[in-house]
């Protein structure tokens, strides 16, 4: 008993040392992804891809890292909830033992004398089968022996850690059981989706593998478009399956990271949400929705309303949100000096989050936006990368486009057009670039370049202090409002002319006049201007449906 107590003391000291280690955030992230990518590469030797080759890039660089990231994050959340230990300390301990994911590959390779053993998801056909697999998991010979030993070791470490931190064996066992079902849930994710879909469509005869073969061959899931030839093949099917599962895991990872942020620093989390300026994020979501609408109105094209196409659209809107959040965070870093004057309530000048923490959150947002785009396909990736470049050039020296009167609103118009095209090609991936209607290109660029300048009215003091040459800074607040109102009025009038929807011209004049009044009224309210803008856009959408 004395020896056992000494061992526990040594383990606790080791854990405390890791928990308090000074690990740079970027080193943490690079270490994590380095381990997952190496895992994908060596998995090819024990569980090779199609025709015995290395696993596809869709597995090594997207599917496998995403899957492990989601499991990693959700394990942190449940341990935190039961122990109240800080998120950072739990994450450090998990990273220290994370190389255990190499164990099943090496163990299976050695135990089979180099033959290896295929690793795959579980595909339970119904909930009862899923529960039976959960109960008999460690005795199931169809599951790799290495995987079973790895999960047993992970559970033992979780139980020991939680018991040591909470000084309660019951809590340790409770968290161990939760983590076991969590891993089983992610490990049988295709089966879970199949069970849910089967219940929704009431198809009792279809089997899991048939469901996925049909989804990939006939239903054309909107992921990975532009990476592969249109010809159906087993190799393409394998890669598309990686991206289909990645789209599902991406949503779970996004939700987990949001919770992680909340538990890490609640005040910063709520400040971050408020700082997203939802009325501006909604503009870019609206652009994507308009792109989807343009595809349907112009070509009558919408993908089948399957579970994976719905998931792909969720990934698209999450990707846009992550891009926008990154752009806001980066702009706030560059604008810290001016925000101390014009926006002292924002997270950085209000010191609700530090500069280093903002950069760390931004790194995660940037990675998530690229990951989401990578899942969706080549066009989406190009559009999101293009939007990131515009956001960088907009805020960052030496160009700092936002300081240039004409190019400031033009850059926003171009980013808006990119997301409109992202929505268009998300539902019409077989169309060529020149199929996108030219009138919408001209209307978007011209009308938004004229119309978005009202965003600068409330920032006049900060912009003047740092030399940003917006219209209110150049002409003064009063004359600047008159000019901006006139430009918005012109933008409203031009829209039906570009789109050849003349019957809505009287409404354009009405909305334009109300916007001029809203901009020039004594108590300027930006939300009111946004409300008129969104109302007018919905009117245009209605006109396309009815006229």
N, C-alpha and C positions, 0 to 999 in steps of 0.2 A: 504493500500500500504506500509505503514511504517512497519507493522507487517510482511508482505510478504518479504520486503527487509531484515529485521532482520533474518528471517528464512533462506534466501539465504546466508547471511553472516555466519550464524552458520554452514550451510552445506559446504560452501567453506572452512571454518576453519577445519572442520572434514575431508574433502578430503585432504587438505594440510597436516594434521597430519598423515594420512595414507600414503600419497605419500612419506613422508620423514621418515617413520618408518624404523628402522634398523632391517631388517628381514634376518636372516641367510638363504642362498640359500637352504641348505639341509632341514631346517625347512619348507621353502616354499614348496618344492617338496613333503615332507611327509604330510604336511597339505592338499595339493591339492589331493593327491591320497587317503589319509584317507577319505576325504569328498566323493570322487567318489565311493570308495568301500562301505562306509556306505550307500550311495544312492542305490547301487545295492542290498545290503542286505535288506533294508526296502522296496524297490520296490517289493520284493517277496511277501509282505503282501497285497499290493494293486493290483499288476499285477503279479501273481505267474507264475512260469515256468510250464513245462509239468507235468500233473497229480497233480497240486496244490502244488508242492514242491518249495523249494528255486530255484532261477534262477541258471542255470549251471555256473560252474567256468569260462567257456568261456565268459559268459556275465559279471559276477561280477569282474573278475580280468583282462580281456582283452578288450572285446568289449566296455563296458560302460566307463572305464577310458580313452581308446583311443579316443572315440567319443567326450567326454567332453574336453580332452586335445586339440584335433584338433580345436574345436569351440573356446575354450579359446584363443588359439594362434592366430587364424585368426581375432578374434575380436580385440585383441591388435594391430595387423598390421593395420587394417583399421582405428582405432582410432588414431594411431600414424601418419598415412599419412595425416589425416585431421586436426590434432591439432598440430603436430610436438612436442608433449610432449614426454618425454623420455620413452623408453620401460619399464624400471624398475618401474617408477612411475605408469604407467598404469597397469602393472601387479599386483602391490601391492593393488591398488584400486579394481581390479577385484577379487582378492583373498578374500578381506574383505567382498564382497557381494556374493561370490561364494556359501555359504550355501543355497542360494535361490533355488538351485536345489532340496532341500528336500521338498519345498513347494507343488508341484503338487501331490506328493505321499501322504502327510499328508492331503491335501485338498480333494483329491478324496476319500480317506478312510473315512474321516468324513462326506462328503456330501452324500456318499452312505451307511451310517450307518454300515461301516465295510465291505461292499461287495467289494469295490474297483472298479477300472476301468482299463481294459487292456491298456497298453501303447505299441505302436508299431510305426514303420516307416509308412509314407504315400507311397502308391503304385500307383501313377498316370500312366495310360496306354499310355498317349501321352502328348506332350508338351502343347496342348490346355487345357487339364484337369489339368495339373500342374499349369498353369497360373490361371485357375478358382479357384483352391484350394488356391492359394496365395491371390487372391482378397477376397475370402470368408472365410479365415481361422478362424477368430474370431467368425464367426456365424455358423461354422460347428459343429453340435452336435455329429458327430462321433469321433471328437477329444476331448480328456479328458478336462473337464472344468479347472482342475488344471493346465494342460499344457498351455492352452490359457491364463490363468491369470498370470502364471509365465513368459511367453514370453512378455506379455503386460508390466509387471513390469520391465523386463530386458530392453526393448526398452525405457521405460520412464527414467530409470537410465542412459542409454547411451546418450539419447538426452540431459538430464540435464547436464551430465558431459562434453560432447563435447561443448555444448552451453556455459557453465561456463568457460571452458579452452580457447575456441576460441573467446569468446565474440560475437558469431554469432549464432542466432537461426536457420538461414538457414543451417549452417554447422551441427548443432545438428540434424536437421530433415533429412539432407542428409545422415549422418552416421547412424541414426536410420533406415532409409529405406534400406541402404546397409546391416546392421546387420540383419534386418528382413529377407531379401532374402538369406543371408548367412545361418541363422538358418534353414530356410525352405529348402535350398539346402541340408544341412546335414541331416535334418529330413526326407527327401524323397530320400535319396541316392540310395536305391534299385530301386526306380522308375526311377531315372535319368539314372542309368546304363542300365535298361531295355529299355528305350527310345533310348539311343545311340546304343545299341546292335541291337534293332529292325530295326533301320535305316540302320545299317551296313549289316545285313543279309537279309533285305527286306522281313521280315516275318510279314504280316499284321494281321494274324489270332491269333497268340499266345498272351496270356494274362500274366500279371506279375507273378501271383502265379504259373501258369503252367510253366513259364520260370524257376523259381527258383526251383520248384520241380524236373524238368527235369535235371537242372544243378547239383543238389545234388544227385539224384538217378542214373543218367545215365552217365553224363559227368565226374564224379569223380574229382571234383576240388582238386588240390594238396595243400590243407590246412588241418591241424589237423590230418595228417596221423600218425597212431600208437597210438592214444589216445582211439579210439573206436573199437568195434568189427566190422567185415566186414559185419555183418548182418544189413540190412536196418531197421531202426525204426524211429518213430516220434521223440523220444528223441535225437537220433543221428542227425537227420535232423535239429533240433533246434540248437544244438551245432555247427554243421558245418556251418549253416547260420551265427551264431555269428562270426565265424572265417573268412568266406568269406567277410563279411562286414568290419571286422577288417583289412583285407588285403588292402581294398580300402582306409579306413580311415588312415591307416598307411602311405600310400603314400602321402596323403594330409597333414598329420601331419609333415612328413619329409620335404616336401617343405615349409610348414609354419615355421618350426624351422630354416631352412636355411635362409629364409627372415628375421626372427626375429634376428638371429645372425648378419646379414648384417646391419640392421637398428640399432642394439645395439652398434656395434663397427666395423665400416667398415674396418679400418686398420687391426684389429685382424682377421677379416673374411678372407680377401685376404691373409694374412700371413698364416692362418690356411689351406686354400686351397692349397697354394704353398707347405706347409710343408707336405701335404699328400703324396708327391712323387708319382705322378700318375703312373710312370713306375713300381713301386713296388706293388701298389694296383692292377694294371692290371694283375700282375702275379697271384694273388689269384682269380680274376675274371676268368682268363684263366683256372685255375685249375677246377673251377666249370663248365665252358663250356666243358672242356675235359671230366669231369664226365658225363655230359649229352650226349656227343658224344660216350663215351664208352658204355653207356646204349643202345644207338641206334645201334651201330655197333655190339655189342655182343649179344643182345637179341631182337633187332628190336623194342624196346619199346620207344615210345614217347606218352605223353598224348594228348588228343584231343586239338587242337589249339583254345580253347574257351577263352572268355574274362577273365574269372577268373583264368585260368591256366597261361595266359600271365601276369596277375597281380601278381600271386604267384611267378613267375620267377623274376619279378621286385623287389618284397619283398626280395627274396633270395639275389640278388645282392646289394640291399640297406643294408641288414643285414651284408654282408661281408664288405661293405664299412664302416659301423659304427664300426664293430669289429676292422678293420685296423686303423681307425682314433683314436679309444681308445688306441690301442696298441702303436701307434706313440706318442700320448700325454703322456701316462704313461712312455714310454721309455725316452721321453724328460725331464720329471720331474726328473727321476733318473740320467739322463746323463747331467744335467745342468752344472756341473763343467767341464766335458770334452768338451761339446759343446761350452763353452766360448773360447776354444782353437781351435777346429777343425771345428765347425759350428756356428760361432758367428752371422750368418744371420738368424738363426732359431728364431721363435717367442719369446721364453722365454729369451735366452741370449740377443736378440735385444730389449727386453722390449716392444714388441708390444702387449703383453698380460701378465698379472700378473700370479704369481703362483696360487693364489686363483681362478682366473678366469679360468685358465687351468684345475684345478681340478673340477670346476663346469661344464665346457663343457664336460669333461671326464665322469662325472656322468651321464649326459644326453645321451652321446654316448653309454655307457655301458647298460643303461636301454633300449635304442632303439634296440641295437643288440639282447638283450635277448627277447624283445617283438616280434621282427621280427621272431626269431627262434621259439618262442612259437606258433606263428600263423601257421608256416609252418608244424610243427609236432614234434614228439618225437625224430626221428633221427636227424633232423636239430638242435633241442635244445641240444642234446648230443654233436654234432660236434662243435657247437658254444661255449658251455661251455668248452669243451676240448681245443679249440683254445684259449680261454681266460686264462685258466690255464697255457698253454704253454707260452703265452705272458707275464704273470705275473712272472713265473719262469725264463723266459729269461732275464728280466730286473731287477728283484727285489732281494735284499739280503734276506736271507743269501745265497741261492743257486746261483743266478745271472749266469745262464747258459751261457750267452754270453761271460763270461770270460774264458770258458773252450773250447779249440780249437776244439775238435771233436763234443761235444754236442751243440755248438753254431749253426753250419749249420744243424745238425740233427734235432734240434727243429723246424727250418724253414721248413725242409722237412716234418716233421710230421704234422705241421699246414697245409701245402700245400695238403698233402694227405687227411686230414680231409675235406677240402673244395672240393676236387675232389669227395670224397664220398658223400658230401652234394649235389653236382650237380647230381650225379648218382642216389641217392635215391629220389631226388626231382621229377624226372620224372619216376622212377620205384619203387614206395613205397611198392609194393606188394612183391618185391624180398627180400630174406634173406641176411644177412651179408656175408655168404660164397659164394654168387653169384657174389660178386665183384671180377673181375679177379685178381688172385694173381700176375700175371706178372706185372701189373700196380703198385701194392703195392711195389714190389721189385725195379722196375725201378724208381719210384718216390723217394723212400727213398735213394737208392744208388746214383742215378745221381744228385739229388739236394744236398745231403750231400757233394758230391764232387764239385758241380758246383757253389754254391751260395757264396763261400768265397770271390769272387771279390768285394762284397759289403763293405768289410773292408778296401779296399785299400785307399780310400779317407779319412778315419777316423783315420789313423795311429797315428797322433800326439796326438789327444785327447785320443785314446785308451791307448797309451803308458803312458800318464800322470796319468790315473786312474787305471792302472794295468790290462787292458783287454788283455788277451793273444791270440790275433789273429795271423794268419800266418805272415802278414807283420810286426807285432811287434816282434815276436819270431825270424824271420830270416832276418829282415831288409827289406826295401822297394824293393830293386832291386831283391834279391834272392826270396823274398816273391812273387813278381809278376811272376817270373819264375815257382815257385811251383804251384801257383794258376792257371796259364795258362795251365800247364801240367795236373792238376786235371780237369779243364774244358774240355780239349781235351779228356781225358779218359771218362768223363761223356757223351760227345757227341757220342763216339764210343760205349759205353755200351748200350745206348738206343735202337738201332736197334737189338742188340743181345738179350736183355731182351724181347723185343716185337716180336722177330722172323720176322723182316722186313729187311732182309739182302740186298735187292736191294738198300736201301737208305744209305748203308755203305759208298760208295764213297762221297756222299753229307755230311755225318757225318764228314768224314775226312776233307773235304773242309771247312765246317763251323767251325770245331774245330781249324783248322790252322788259319783261319781269326780271331778267338777269341783270340788265343795265341798272334797274332800280335797286336790286339787291346789293350790287357792288357799290353803288354810290350813296346808299342810305347812311345816315349818321352813325348808327350802331352796326358796323359791318360784321356779318356773321358768315364765315366760310361754309358752315354746314348748310345754310340756306342755299347758297350758290351750287353746292354739290347736289342738293335735292332737286333743283331746277334742271341741272345737267342730266341727272339720271332719269328724271321724268321725261325729258326730251328724247333721250336715247330709247326709252321704252315706247315712246310714241312712234319713232321711226321703225322699230321692230314690228309694232302693231300694223303700221302701214304696209310693210312687206308681206305680212300675213293676209291682210284684207284686200289690198289693191292689186 
